[in-house]
Amino acid sequence: MLTAFCVTLVVMVTLTHRIKRIVTALFLAVGISLPAFAQETTLDELFQELLEADEDTYARIENQLIGELDKSGSPAMDVLLRRGQDALRDGQPEAAAEHFSALVDHAPDFAGGYYGRATAYYLLGLTGPALDDVQQVLRIEPRHFQAIDGLAVIMEELSRPEDALELYQMILEIHPQSVETKASVERLQLHLEGQAL
């Protein structure tokens, strides 16, 4: 009788433990996904606002969007991002690449880490790794117009103006008021027309 009671007690404790683990896992999944969902909603809204922006409002929306894209959701990861960005501003791409690599290692689904590292790699003359990181950025956030712009610059340097033009036109579908992108499109169109003659 005592043995049956002990077995029942062990089964109940085990079941209770399993239920607690499941509830905890569910809580964590919901708790973690809610901020990501909220950020995605904010990004979607900002990208829509950018699409509808005029000459007077696009710069403000662009800055807000870049600010949102730079939010990892973790204060520790945001510190690594800032350190990498500061190193880039200070002309230290090697140090920046180290900070961004640490960020990518700890937050592999955060586009900002890959974008920063792609920039550092580009400045170090490491085109292949830079292209790999841009690909990761665009896998995570296909509307990341800064990454698309970086890719277009690399295509121009690789003497692929048609590809660069296509990328700049993609940016204008996301960010129609981008003055720099409009100028790049016009410059490349003139260049390609001149080649055709």
N, CA, C and O atoms as a DFTB+ gen file, in Angstrom:
788 C
 N C O
     1  1       0.821      -1.189       0.000
     2  2       0.000       0.000       0.000
     3  2       0.866       1.254       0.000
     4  3       0.612       2.205      -0.740
     5  1       1.899       1.236       0.850
     6  2       2.809       2.360       0.937
     7  2       3.558       2.557      -0.375
     8  3       3.787       3.689      -0.800
     9  1       3.940       1.455      -1.015
    10  2       4.663       1.533      -2.282
    11  2       3.786       2.170      -3.348
    12  3       4.263       3.014      -4.107
    13  1       2.526       1.792      -3.422
    14  2       1.608       2.374      -4.403
    15  2       1.458       3.868      -4.158
    16  3       1.397       4.656      -5.102
    17  1       1.399       4.257      -2.880
    18  2       1.300       5.667      -2.527
    19  2       2.550       6.418      -2.973
    20  3       2.457       7.513      -3.527
    21  1       3.718       5.826      -2.729
    22  2       4.990       6.451      -3.138
    23  2       5.063       6.611      -4.657
    24  3       5.490       7.647      -5.166
    25  1       4.638       5.562      -5.371
    26  2       4.651       5.627      -6.837
    27  2       3.717       6.738      -7.307
    28  3       4.075       7.516      -8.190
    29  1       2.508       6.817      -6.715
    30  2       1.549       7.858      -7.083
    31  2       2.124       9.237      -6.796
    32  3       1.976      10.153      -7.604
    33  1       2.782       9.388      -5.643
    34  2       3.391      10.651      -5.265
    35  2       4.485      11.046      -6.253
    36  3       4.556      12.201      -6.671
    37  1       5.336      10.095      -6.626
    38  2       6.413      10.368      -7.592
    39  2       5.824      10.782      -8.938
    40  3       6.305      11.721      -9.573
    41  1       4.779      10.072      -9.368
    42  2       4.133      10.402     -10.649
    43  2       3.542      11.804     -10.587
    44  3       3.671      12.573     -11.540
    45  1       2.888      12.147      -9.463
    46  2       2.284      13.483      -9.342
    47  2       3.349      14.572      -9.317
    48  3       3.179      15.619      -9.943
    49  1       4.435      14.338      -8.607
    50  2       5.531      15.322      -8.561
    51  2       6.133      15.494      -9.947
    52  3       6.408      16.614     -10.377
    53  1       6.338      14.382     -10.644
    54  2       6.899      14.431     -11.992
    55  2       5.967      15.184     -12.934
    56  3       6.405      16.023     -13.721
    57  1       4.653      14.869     -12.841
    58  2       3.674      15.557     -13.690
    59  2       3.639      17.048     -13.380
    60  3       3.597      17.877     -14.289
    61  1       3.656      17.385     -12.084
    62  2       3.640      18.792     -11.692
    63  2       4.875      19.507     -12.234
    64  3       4.789      20.625     -12.742
    65  1       6.017      18.846     -12.119
    66  2       7.268      19.417     -12.628
    67  2       7.190      19.641     -14.141
    68  3       7.590      20.691     -14.643
    69  1       6.670      18.642     -14.858
    70  2       6.542      18.753     -16.313
    71  2       5.591      19.880     -16.689
    72  3       5.861      20.638     -17.620
    73  1       4.465      19.994     -15.961
    74  2       3.488      21.049     -16.246
    75  2       4.124      22.413     -16.013
    76  3       3.933      23.334     -16.806
    77  1       4.880      22.542     -14.924
    78  2       5.555      23.809     -14.648
    79  2       6.539      24.157     -15.764
    80  3       6.630      25.312     -16.180
    81  1       7.282      23.143     -16.250
    82  2       8.222      23.382     -17.344
    83  2       7.490      23.820     -18.606
    84  3       7.948      24.719     -19.312
    85  1       6.358      23.190     -18.891
    86  2       5.587      23.538     -20.089
    87  2       5.032      24.957     -19.959
    88  3       5.108      25.748     -20.900
    89  1       4.472      25.276     -18.784
    90  2       3.930      26.617     -18.562
    91  2       5.051      27.657     -18.662
    92  3       4.869      28.715     -19.264
    93  1       6.200      27.355     -18.074
    94  2       7.333      28.274     -18.146
    95  2       7.784      28.468     -19.592
    96  3       8.041      29.593     -20.021
    97  1       7.879      27.376     -20.337
    98  2       8.278      27.467     -21.745
    99  2       7.275      28.286     -22.537
   100  3       7.659      29.107     -23.370
   101  1       5.995      28.068     -22.282
   102  2       4.958      28.819     -22.974
   103  2       5.048      30.296     -22.624
   104  3       4.950      31.157     -23.498
   105  1       5.235      30.587     -21.335
   106  2       5.368      31.975     -20.898
   107  2       6.558      32.645     -21.573
   108  3       6.456      33.770     -22.062
   109  1       7.680      31.947     -21.594
   110  2       8.871      32.511     -22.234
   111  2       8.653      32.730     -23.723
   112  3       9.053      33.758     -24.268
   113  1       8.024      31.771     -24.377
   114  2       7.784      31.905     -25.819
   115  2       6.889      33.101     -26.105
   116  3       7.162      33.882     -27.017
   117  1       5.829      33.242     -25.332
   118  2       4.921      34.368     -25.533
   119  2       5.605      35.661     -25.131
   120  3       5.510      36.667     -25.834
   121  1       6.286      35.636     -24.010
   122  2       6.968      36.838     -23.529
   123  2       8.046      37.313     -24.471
   124  3       8.234      38.516     -24.651
   125  1       8.755      36.381     -25.072
   126  2       9.825      36.751     -26.000
   127  2       9.244      37.187     -27.337
   128  3       9.767      38.109     -27.961
   129  1       8.189      36.552     -27.782
   130  2       7.661      36.870     -29.107
   131  2       6.852      38.158     -29.118
   132  3       6.743      38.798     -30.164
   133  1       6.279      38.559     -27.982
   134  2       5.491      39.781     -27.975
   135  2       6.307      41.011     -28.326
   136  3       5.863      41.786     -29.173
   137  1       7.492      41.247     -27.722
   138  2       8.275      42.401     -28.138
   139  2       8.684      42.305     -29.611
   140  3       8.681      43.315     -30.315
   141  1       9.034      41.113     -30.083
   142  2       9.413      40.963     -31.488
   143  2       8.218      41.295     -32.374
   144  3       8.371      41.951     -33.404
   145  1       7.017      40.839     -31.973
   146  2       5.818      41.148     -32.741
   147  2       5.561      42.646     -32.717
   148  3       5.215      43.238     -33.739
   149  1       5.731      43.258     -31.549
   150  2       5.518      44.698     -31.436
   151  2       6.503      45.452     -32.315
   152  3       6.135      46.423     -32.976
   153  1       7.774      44.999     -32.324
   154  2       8.767      45.666     -33.166
   155  2       8.418      45.479     -34.638
   156  3       8.547      46.413     -35.429
   157  1       7.974      44.273     -35.010
   158  2       7.619      44.014     -36.400
   159  2       6.464      44.922     -36.818
   160  3       6.462      45.458     -37.926
   161  1       5.476      45.094     -35.926
   162  2       4.352      45.975     -36.224
   163  2       4.849      47.396     -36.415
   164  3       4.449      48.071     -37.364
   165  1       5.716      47.855     -35.526
   166  2       6.272      49.200     -35.640
   167  2       7.049      49.347     -36.937
   168  3       6.900      50.349     -37.635
   169  1       7.880      48.359     -37.272
   170  2       8.633      48.414     -38.522
   171  2       7.689      48.469     -39.714
   172  3       7.877      49.280     -40.621
   173  1       6.678      47.613     -39.716
   174  2       5.717      47.618     -40.822
   175  2       5.065      48.989     -40.970
   176  3       4.924      49.508     -42.078
   177  1       4.673      49.562     -39.843
   178  2       4.039      50.884     -39.874
   179  2       4.998      51.937     -40.395
   180  3       4.617      52.774     -41.213
   181  1       6.249      51.905     -39.926
   182  2       7.233      52.895     -40.372
   183  2       7.583      52.729     -41.844
   184  3       7.739      53.719     -42.558
   185  1       7.706      51.494     -42.304
   186  2       7.976      51.280     -43.719
   187  2       6.801      51.797     -44.566
   188  3       7.010      52.355     -45.644
   189  1       5.586      51.612     -44.082
   190  2       4.422      52.129     -44.811
   191  2       4.447      53.653     -44.820
   192  3       4.175      54.272     -45.848
   193  1       4.772      54.263     -43.680
   194  2       4.870      55.723     -43.612
   195  2       5.964      56.231     -44.553
   196  3       5.793      57.258     -45.210
   197  1       7.072      55.521     -44.617
   198  2       8.170      55.928     -45.495
   199  2       7.728      55.872     -46.953
   200  3       8.085      56.736     -47.754
   201  1       6.965      54.872     -47.279
   202  2       6.457      54.712     -48.642
   203  2       5.545      55.877     -49.021
   204  3       5.517      56.296     -50.178
   205  1       4.800      56.398     -48.046
   206  2       3.830      57.469     -48.292
   207  2       4.395      58.858     -47.974
   208  3       3.694      59.857     -48.134
   209  1       5.642      58.932     -47.532
   210  2       6.228      60.196     -47.088
   211  2       6.409      61.167     -48.254
   212  3       6.518      60.769     -49.413
   213  1       6.436      62.449     -47.904
   214  2       6.743      63.462     -48.907
   215  2       8.119      64.049     -48.595
   216  3       8.817      63.579     -47.696
   217  1       8.495      65.070     -49.341
   218  2       9.840      65.653     -49.182
   219  2      10.059      66.243     -47.799
   220  3      11.195      66.328     -47.333
   221  1       8.978      66.651     -47.138
   222  2       9.108      67.283     -45.823
   223  2       9.175      66.283     -44.680
   224  3       9.708      66.606     -43.618
   225  1       8.647      65.075     -44.867
   226  2       8.544      64.139     -43.753
   227  2       9.455      62.921     -43.866
   228  3       9.640      62.208     -42.880
   229  1      10.026      62.662     -45.036
   230  2      10.740      61.393     -45.204
   231  2      11.975      61.277     -44.305
   232  3      12.272      60.186     -43.819
   233  1      12.693      62.367     -44.075
   234  2      13.934      62.286     -43.282
   235  2      13.633      61.867     -41.844
   236  3      14.355      61.056     -41.263
   237  1      12.565      62.423     -41.275
   238  2      12.188      62.064     -39.903
   239  2      11.817      60.583     -39.828
   240  3      12.247      59.877     -38.915
   241  1      11.027      60.120     -40.778
   242  2      10.594      58.718     -40.779
   243  2      11.791      57.794     -41.022
   244  3      11.905      56.740     -40.396
   245  1      12.668      58.190     -41.919
   246  2      13.873      57.398     -42.195
   247  2      14.698      57.230     -40.919
   248  3      15.159      56.130     -40.613
   249  1      14.880      58.323     -40.176
   250  2      15.647      58.251     -38.924
   251  2      14.960      57.366     -37.883
   252  3      15.625      56.613     -37.172
   253  1      13.634      57.456     -37.794
   254  2      12.893      56.592     -36.872
   255  2      13.076      55.126     -37.256
   256  3      13.280      54.265     -36.400
   257  1      13.000      54.863     -38.545
   258  2      13.125      53.490     -39.029
   259  2      14.505      52.935     -38.720
   260  3      14.634      51.801     -38.259
   261  1      15.529      53.726     -38.971
   262  2      16.894      53.285     -38.677
   263  2      17.043      53.026     -37.183
   264  3      17.705      52.071     -36.775
   265  1      16.422      53.885     -36.365
   266  2      16.446      53.672     -34.921
   267  2      15.791      52.362     -34.523
   268  3      16.297      51.655     -33.651
   269  1      14.666      52.031     -35.154
   270  2      13.985      50.764     -34.865
   271  2      14.809      49.569     -35.339
   272  3      14.877      48.545     -34.659
   273  1      15.432      49.706     -36.506
   274  2      16.257      48.611     -37.022
   275  2      17.470      48.354     -36.123
   276  3      18.013      47.249     -36.105
   277  1      17.889      49.376     -35.381
   278  2      19.039      49.243     -34.483
   279  2      18.660      48.708     -33.100
   280  3      19.522      48.613     -32.227
   281  1      17.407      48.362     -32.886
   282  2      16.982      47.811     -31.599
   283  2      17.026      46.293     -31.675
   284  3      16.315      45.675     -32.466
   285  1      17.870      45.706     -30.841
   286  2      18.012      44.244     -30.835
   287  2      16.992      43.581     -29.917
   288  3      16.688      42.398     -30.071
   289  1      16.465      44.344     -28.963
   290  2      15.572      43.758     -27.972
   291  2      16.303      43.335     -26.711
   292  3      15.689      42.835     -25.768
   293  1      17.627      43.537     -26.693
   294  2      18.428      43.166     -25.527
   295  2      19.397      44.308     -25.210
   296  3      20.165      44.720     -26.080
   297  1      19.371      44.824     -23.978
   298  2      20.301      45.896     -23.620
   299  2      21.771      45.507     -23.822
   300  3      22.575      46.333     -24.253
   301  1      22.119      44.266     -23.515
   302  2      23.508      43.817     -23.682
   303  2      23.901      43.819     -25.159
   304  3      25.012      44.222     -25.507
   305  1      22.995      43.370     -26.026
   306  2      23.286      43.350     -27.458
   307  2      23.347      44.772     -28.021
   308  3      24.130      45.058     -28.927
   309  1      22.511      45.659     -27.471
   310  2      22.537      47.056     -27.908
   311  2      23.876      47.705     -27.561
   312  3      24.360      48.564     -28.298
   313  1      24.473      47.296     -26.444
   314  2      25.800      47.814     -26.069
   315  2      26.831      47.375     -27.109
   316  3      27.650      48.182     -27.551
   317  1      26.793      46.102     -27.500
   318  2      27.727      45.624     -28.535
   319  2      27.525      46.376     -29.847
   320  3      28.492      46.719     -30.528
   321  1      26.269      46.631     -30.198
   322  2      25.968      47.379     -31.419
   323  2      26.570      48.776     -31.345
   324  3      27.221      49.221     -32.291
   325  1      26.359      49.472     -30.226
   326  2      26.898      50.830     -30.073
   327  2      28.420      50.831     -30.107
   328  3      29.026      51.723     -30.701
   329  1      29.042      49.841     -29.476
   330  2      30.499      49.770     -29.495
   331  2      31.021      49.594     -30.920
   332  3      32.005      50.220     -31.315
   333  1      30.351      48.738     -31.682
   334  2      30.736      48.543     -33.078
   335  2      30.549      49.806     -33.885
   336  3      31.417      50.177     -34.674
   337  1      29.416      50.475     -33.694
   338  2      29.142      51.713     -34.423
   339  2      30.140      52.803     -34.045
   340  3      30.603      53.552     -34.905
   341  1      30.470      52.889     -32.752
   342  2      31.464      53.872     -32.303
   343  2      32.827      53.589     -32.926
   344  3      33.526      54.512     -33.346
   345  1      33.201      52.318     -32.984
   346  2      34.490      51.951     -33.588
   347  2      34.511      52.329     -35.067
   348  3      35.532      52.797     -35.569
   349  1      33.401      52.132     -35.765
   350  2      33.331      52.543     -37.172
   351  2      33.505      54.052     -37.295
   352  3      34.257      54.529     -38.146
   353  1      32.805      54.804     -36.439
   354  2      32.915      56.266     -36.467
   355  2      34.336      56.727     -36.159
   356  3      34.792      57.745     -36.680
   357  1      35.038      55.968     -35.303
   358  2      36.405      56.327     -34.928
   359  2      37.439      55.827     -35.925
   360  3      38.641      55.966     -35.698
   361  1      36.976      55.242     -37.033
   362  2      37.904      54.758     -38.058
   363  2      38.648      53.503     -37.656
   364  3      39.795      53.307     -38.056
   365  1      38.007      52.646     -36.864
   366  2      38.620      51.400     -36.402
   367  2      37.787      50.198     -36.856
   368  3      37.116      49.561     -36.043
   369  1      37.832      49.888     -38.166
   370  2      36.977      48.789     -38.662
   371  2      37.330      47.424     -38.088
   372  3      36.459      46.561     -37.979
   373  1      38.615      47.207     -37.711
   374  2      38.971      45.904     -37.119
   375  2      38.252      45.708     -35.795
   376  3      37.667      44.655     -35.544
   377  1      38.303      46.741     -34.945
   378  2      37.622      46.662     -33.643
   379  2      36.113      46.550     -33.851
   380  3      35.436      45.810     -33.136
   381  1      35.593      47.284     -34.828
   382  2      34.155      47.218     -35.116
   383  2      33.761      45.807     -35.515
   384  3      32.748      45.289     -35.046
   385  1      34.554      45.180     -36.380
   386  2      34.244      43.812     -36.828
   387  2      34.211      42.855     -35.642
   388  3      33.385      41.943     -35.609
   389  1      35.097      43.050     -34.668
   390  2      35.105      42.188     -33.481
   391  2      33.827      42.363     -32.663
   392  3      33.218      41.383     -32.234
   393  1      33.426      43.623     -32.450
   394  2      32.191      43.880     -31.691
   395  2      30.984      43.296     -32.415
   396  3      30.135      42.647     -31.804
   397  1      30.916      43.534     -33.726
   398  2      29.774      43.039     -34.491
   399  2      29.778      41.505     -34.568
   400  3      28.716      40.883     -34.586
   401  1      30.963      40.901     -34.612
   402  2      31.030      39.430     -34.616
   403  2      30.498      38.870     -33.308
   404  3      29.782      37.868     -33.304
   405  1      30.846      39.512     -32.198
   406  2      30.306      39.081     -30.903
   407  2      28.788      39.238     -30.887
   408  3      28.076      38.387     -30.354
   409  1      28.300      40.323     -31.470
   410  2      26.862      40.559     -31.531
   411  2      26.160      39.488     -32.372
   412  3      25.116      38.966     -31.982
   413  1      26.745      39.170     -33.525
   414  2      26.171      38.147     -34.403
   415  2      26.163      36.782     -33.708
   416  3      25.206      36.019     -33.840
   417  1      27.227      36.482     -32.973
   418  2      27.300      35.212     -32.256
   419  2      26.197      35.085     -31.211
   420  3      25.625      34.009     -31.035
   421  1      25.900      36.183     -30.518
   422  2      24.918      36.148     -29.439
   423  2      23.490      36.445     -29.902
   424  3      22.532      36.072     -29.225
   425  1      23.343      37.110     -31.045
   426  2      22.008      37.454     -31.553
   427  2      21.968      37.196     -33.064
   428  3      21.949      38.138     -33.855
   429  1      21.955      35.920     -33.460
   430  2      22.063      35.586     -34.886
   431  2      20.846      35.970     -35.725
   432  3      20.901      35.893     -36.952
   433  1      19.753      36.380     -35.092
   434  2      18.569      36.803     -35.845
   435  2      18.391      38.315     -35.846
   436  3      17.322      38.813     -36.200
   437  1      19.421      39.045     -35.456
   438  2      19.369      40.506     -35.413
   439  2      20.124      41.060     -36.617
   440  3      21.345      40.929     -36.708
   441  1      19.395      41.677     -37.532
   442  2      19.984      42.175     -38.784
   443  2      21.054      43.235     -38.542
   444  3      22.012      43.332     -39.309
   445  1      20.900      44.028     -37.485
   446  2      21.840      45.108     -37.221
   447  2      23.272      44.637     -37.024
   448  3      24.213      45.327     -37.416
   449  1      23.441      43.473     -36.421
   450  2      24.791      42.944     -36.229
   451  2      25.461      42.612     -37.546
   452  3      26.631      42.929     -37.757
   453  1      24.714      41.971     -38.430
   454  2      25.260      41.618     -39.745
   455  2      25.528      42.869     -40.578
   456  3      26.533      42.948     -41.284
   457  1      24.623      43.848     -40.494
   458  2      24.803      45.072     -41.272
   459  2      26.072      45.810     -40.824
   460  3      26.869      46.258     -41.648
   461  1      26.239      45.925     -39.507
   462  2      27.437      46.586     -38.997
   463  2      28.699      45.856     -39.396
   464  3      29.681      46.475     -39.804
   465  1      28.673      44.527     -39.277
   466  2      29.866      43.758     -39.633
   467  2      30.137      43.828     -41.136
   468  3      31.294      43.873     -41.553
   469  1      29.083      43.837     -41.948
   470  2      29.268      43.977     -43.394
   471  2      29.974      45.294     -43.707
   472  3      30.858      45.345     -44.562
   473  1      29.581      46.349     -43.014
   474  2      30.209      47.650     -43.218
   475  2      31.677      47.601     -42.813
   476  3      32.540      48.105     -43.532
   477  1      31.960      46.998     -41.670
   478  2      33.352      46.878     -41.211
   479  2      34.175      46.055     -42.194
   480  3      35.288      46.442     -42.550
   481  1      33.633      44.921     -42.634
   482  2      34.342      44.083     -43.597
   483  2      34.603      44.839     -44.900
   484  3      35.684      44.733     -45.479
   485  1      33.623      45.592     -45.351
   486  2      33.790      46.364     -46.584
   487  2      34.954      47.354     -46.430
   488  3      35.799      47.478     -47.316
   489  1      34.980      48.049     -45.296
   490  2      36.053      49.017     -45.054
   491  2      37.418      48.346     -44.945
   492  3      38.445      48.973     -45.206
   493  1      37.429      47.077     -44.560
   494  2      38.680      46.317     -44.473
   495  2      39.062      45.685     -45.812
   496  3      40.092      45.020     -45.919
   497  1      38.224      45.896     -46.832
   498  2      38.511      45.328     -48.147
   499  2      38.127      43.865     -48.269
   500  3      38.574      43.186     -49.193
   501  1      37.313      43.369     -47.360
   502  2      36.876      41.971     -47.367
   503  2      35.501      41.877     -48.028
   504  3      34.482      41.719     -47.355
   505  1      35.492      41.977     -49.350
   506  2      34.233      42.050     -50.092
   507  2      33.388      40.786     -49.942
   508  3      32.177      40.877     -49.742
   509  1      34.007      39.610     -50.034
   510  2      33.258      38.351     -49.920
   511  2      32.516      38.241     -48.601
   512  3      31.306      38.013     -48.598
   513  1      33.217      38.398     -47.466
   514  2      32.510      38.349     -46.180
   515  2      31.457      39.457     -46.041
   516  3      30.411      39.246     -45.429
   517  1      31.736      40.633     -46.610
   518  2      30.748      41.715     -46.558
   519  2      29.478      41.311     -47.297
   520  3      28.369      41.540     -46.814
   521  1      29.650      40.704     -48.475
   522  2      28.489      40.247     -49.244
   523  2      27.710      39.167     -48.495
   524  3      26.479      39.154     -48.521
   525  1      28.424      38.267     -47.830
   526  2      27.755      37.228     -47.039
   527  2      26.894      37.844     -45.946
   528  3      25.766      37.408     -45.714
   529  1      27.433      38.863     -45.272
   530  2      26.675      39.493     -44.191
   531  2      25.492      40.293     -44.721
   532  3      24.433      40.314     -44.095
   533  1      25.659      40.956     -45.873
   534  2      24.528      41.671     -46.470
   535  2      23.419      40.680     -46.806
   536  3      22.238      40.972     -46.617
   537  1      23.802      39.520     -47.300
   538  2      22.815      38.485     -47.609
   539  2      22.042      38.097     -46.343
   540  3      20.828      37.899     -46.394
   541  1      22.740      37.988     -45.210
   542  2      22.065      37.653     -43.950
   543  2      21.120      38.767     -43.517
   544  3      20.014      38.501     -43.045
   545  1      21.558      40.022     -43.678
   546  2      20.690      41.158     -43.322
   547  2      19.386      41.063     -44.101
   548  3      18.300      41.182     -43.534
   549  1      19.505      40.846     -45.415
   550  2      18.326      40.842     -46.279
   551  2      17.469      39.589     -46.087
   552  3      16.277      39.594     -46.396
   553  1      18.068      38.536     -45.586
   554  2      17.283      37.351     -45.229
   555  2      16.390      37.674     -44.027
   556  3      15.230      37.269     -43.966
   557  1      16.963      38.412     -43.074
   558  2      16.229      38.763     -41.855
   559  2      15.239      39.902     -42.113
   560  3      14.092      39.845     -41.672
   561  1      15.689      40.934     -42.829
   562  2      14.843      42.101     -43.114
   563  2      15.044      42.531     -44.562
   564  3      15.931      43.334     -44.853
   565  1      14.221      42.001     -45.479
   566  2      14.394      42.286     -46.914
   567  2      14.216      43.756     -47.297
   568  3      14.607      44.167     -48.390
   569  1      13.624      44.548     -46.396
   570  2      13.405      45.976     -46.694
   571  2      14.528      46.861     -46.165
   572  3      14.400      48.085     -46.188
   573  1      15.611      46.283     -45.694
   574  2      16.713      47.044     -45.098
   575  2      17.423      47.831     -46.205
   576  3      18.382      47.354     -46.812
   577  1      16.930      49.046     -46.449
   578  2      17.405      49.819     -47.600
   579  2      18.872      50.210     -47.483
   580  3      19.534      50.412     -48.501
   581  1      19.393      50.321     -46.271
   582  2      20.820      50.621     -46.125
   583  2      21.672      49.452     -46.621
   584  3      22.697      49.655     -47.272
   585  1      21.244      48.235     -46.312
   586  2      21.984      47.054     -46.773
   587  2      21.891      46.922     -48.293
   588  3      22.869      46.566     -48.950
   589  1      20.712      47.212     -48.847
   590  2      20.557      47.153     -50.300
   591  2      21.461      48.194     -50.953
   592  3      22.075      47.929     -51.986
   593  1      21.542      49.374     -50.350
   594  2      22.418      50.425     -50.859
   595  2      23.882      49.973     -50.822
   596  3      24.625      50.184     -51.781
   597  1      24.287      49.354     -49.721
   598  2      25.658      48.844     -49.627
   599  2      25.940      47.809     -50.702
   600  3      27.024      47.790     -51.285
   601  1      24.972      46.957     -50.961
   602  2      25.122      45.948     -52.006
   603  2      25.245      46.613     -53.377
   604  3      26.043      46.183     -54.210
   605  1      24.456      47.662     -53.608
   606  2      24.530      48.388     -54.877
   607  2      25.908      49.021     -55.067
   608  3      26.462      48.987     -56.166
   609  1      26.456      49.591     -54.009
   610  2      27.801      50.189     -54.083
   611  2      28.830      49.121     -54.456
   612  3      29.701      49.356     -55.294
   613  1      28.727      47.960     -53.838
   614  2      29.658      46.871     -54.145
   615  2      29.498      46.428     -55.603
   616  3      30.489      46.160     -56.282
   617  1      28.258      46.353     -56.082
   618  2      28.029      45.964     -57.482
   619  2      28.671      46.966     -58.434
   620  3      29.241      46.579     -59.454
   621  1      28.580      48.253     -58.107
   622  2      29.238      49.266     -58.939
   623  2      30.747      49.058     -58.952
   624  3      31.384      49.144     -60.002
   625  1      31.314      48.785     -57.784
   626  2      32.763      48.579     -57.704
   627  2      33.199      47.322     -58.447
   628  3      34.338      47.230     -58.904
   629  1      32.291      46.353     -58.567
   630  2      32.596      45.125     -59.298
   631  2      32.275      45.266     -60.791
   632  3      32.228      44.276     -61.522
   633  1      32.055      46.508     -61.230
   634  2      31.732      46.822     -62.638
   635  2      30.465      46.101     -63.097
   636  3      30.421      45.542     -64.193
   637  1      29.448      46.120     -62.258
   638  2      28.150      45.527     -62.592
   639  2      27.072      46.604     -62.449
   640  3      26.211      46.512     -61.574
   641  1      27.123      47.637     -63.325
   642  2      26.197      48.767     -63.176
   643  2      24.730      48.389     -63.352
   644  3      23.865      49.002     -62.726
   645  1      24.424      47.385     -64.197
   646  2      23.026      46.985     -64.383
   647  2      22.454      46.434     -63.074
   648  3      21.321      46.739     -62.702
   649  1      23.258      45.617     -62.380
   650  2      22.811      45.067     -61.095
   651  2      22.662      46.176     -60.060
   652  3      21.704      46.190     -59.287
   653  1      23.614      47.105     -60.050
   654  2      23.549      48.225     -59.111
   655  2      22.293      49.052     -59.365
   656  3      21.598      49.437     -58.425
   657  1      22.000      49.325     -60.646
   658  2      20.811      50.102     -60.986
   659  2      19.545      49.396     -60.506
   660  3      18.643      50.033     -59.962
   661  1      19.481      48.109     -60.704
   662  2      18.317      47.344     -60.254
   663  2      18.162      47.432     -58.733
   664  3      17.046      47.548     -58.226
   665  1      19.274      47.378     -58.015
   666  2      19.219      47.480     -56.556
   667  2      18.771      48.871     -56.112
   668  3      17.970      49.005     -55.187
   669  1      19.292      49.903     -56.775
   670  2      18.856      51.266     -56.431
   671  2      17.360      51.435     -56.700
   672  3      16.665      52.100     -55.932
   673  1      16.865      50.842     -57.777
   674  2      15.440      50.928     -58.072
   675  2      14.615      50.174     -57.024
   676  3      13.494      50.571     -56.707
   677  1      15.175      49.085     -56.492
   678  2      14.506      48.373     -55.394
   679  2      14.385      49.274     -54.167
   680  3      13.364      49.266     -53.478
   681  1      15.430      50.046     -53.903
   682  2      15.387      50.964     -52.750
   683  2      14.256      51.966     -52.941
   684  3      13.521      52.261     -51.999
   685  1      14.114      52.492     -54.160
   686  2      13.070      53.487     -54.410
   687  2      11.667      52.898     -54.245
   688  3      10.719      53.638     -53.982
   689  1      11.525      51.596     -54.392
   690  2      10.223      50.958     -54.133
   691  2       9.915      50.935     -52.637
   692  3       8.752      50.872     -52.237
   693  1      10.957      50.984     -51.818
   694  2      10.810      50.981     -50.352
   695  2      10.826      52.408     -49.821
   696  3      10.073      52.760     -48.914
   697  1      11.707      53.224     -50.411
   698  2      12.009      54.570     -49.924
   699  2      12.014      55.537     -51.114
   700  3      13.079      55.965     -51.560
   701  1      10.818      55.884     -51.632
   702  2      10.738      56.655     -52.871
   703  2      11.320      58.065     -52.808
   704  3      11.606      58.655     -53.851
   705  1      11.500      58.611     -51.620
   706  2      12.000      59.982     -51.498
   707  2      13.518      60.068     -51.309
   708  3      14.049      61.166     -51.151
   709  1      14.214      58.951     -51.321
   710  2      15.656      58.963     -51.066
   711  2      16.390      59.762     -52.152
   712  3      16.503      59.324     -53.297
   713  1      16.876      60.921     -51.769
   714  2      17.549      61.820     -52.702
   715  2      18.816      61.171     -53.256
   716  3      19.074      61.233     -54.458
   717  1      19.602      60.551     -52.385
   718  2      20.856      59.922     -52.811
   719  2      20.592      58.791     -53.803
   720  3      21.320      58.624     -54.782
   721  1      19.536      58.018     -53.533
   722  2      19.221      56.895     -54.411
   723  2      18.741      57.397     -55.767
   724  3      19.114      56.848     -56.803
   725  1      17.916      58.440     -55.762
   726  2      17.457      59.016     -57.030
   727  2      18.647      59.487     -57.858
   728  3      18.698      59.273     -59.069
   729  1      19.603      60.131     -57.191
   730  2      20.794      60.612     -57.897
   731  2      21.600      59.441     -58.455
   732  3      22.120      59.530     -59.568
   733  1      21.711      58.357     -57.709
   734  2      22.445      57.183     -58.174
   735  2      21.763      56.540     -59.382
   736  3      22.425      56.120     -60.331
   737  1      20.429      56.470     -59.333
   738  2      19.678      55.914     -60.462
   739  2      19.916      56.760     -61.709
   740  3      20.193      56.232     -62.786
   741  1      19.808      58.067     -61.554
   742  2      20.002      58.968     -62.701
   743  2      21.417      58.839     -63.263
   744  3      21.604      58.765     -64.477
   745  1      22.403      58.811     -62.382
   746  2      23.805      58.690     -62.808
   747  2      24.038      57.385     -63.565
   748  3      24.672      57.385     -64.620
   749  1      23.530      56.273     -63.032
   750  2      23.734      54.979     -63.684
   751  2      22.962      54.871     -65.000
   752  3      23.455      54.281     -65.962
   753  1      21.767      55.432     -65.045
   754  2      21.008      55.401     -66.297
   755  2      21.757      56.154     -67.396
   756  3      21.830      55.695     -68.536
   757  1      22.312      57.315     -67.041
   758  2      23.098      58.075     -68.020
   759  2      24.332      57.284     -68.445
   760  3      24.694      57.267     -69.622
   761  1      24.965      56.638     -67.491
   762  2      26.168      55.833     -67.785
   763  2      25.822      54.691     -68.729
   764  3      26.528      54.453     -69.708
   765  1      24.743      53.991     -68.437
   766  2      24.355      52.849     -69.264
   767  2      23.869      53.281     -70.647
   768  3      24.103      52.583     -71.634
   769  1      23.197      54.423     -70.720
   770  2      22.783      54.951     -72.033
   771  2      24.012      55.316     -72.856
   772  3      24.057      55.076     -74.062
   773  1      25.011      55.898     -72.190
   774  2      26.260      56.241     -72.877
   775  2      26.981      55.011     -73.396
   776  3      27.566      55.041     -74.479
   777  1      26.942      53.932     -72.632
   778  2      27.560      52.672     -73.086
   779  2      26.821      52.096     -74.291
   780  3      27.431      51.517     -75.189
   781  1      25.491      52.264     -74.297
   782  2      24.689      51.697     -75.381
   783  2      24.946      52.413     -76.702
   784  3      24.802      51.825     -77.774
   785  1      25.332      53.702     -76.615
   786  2      25.621      54.450     -77.842
   787  2      26.932      53.976     -78.399
   788  3      27.377      54.469     -79.435
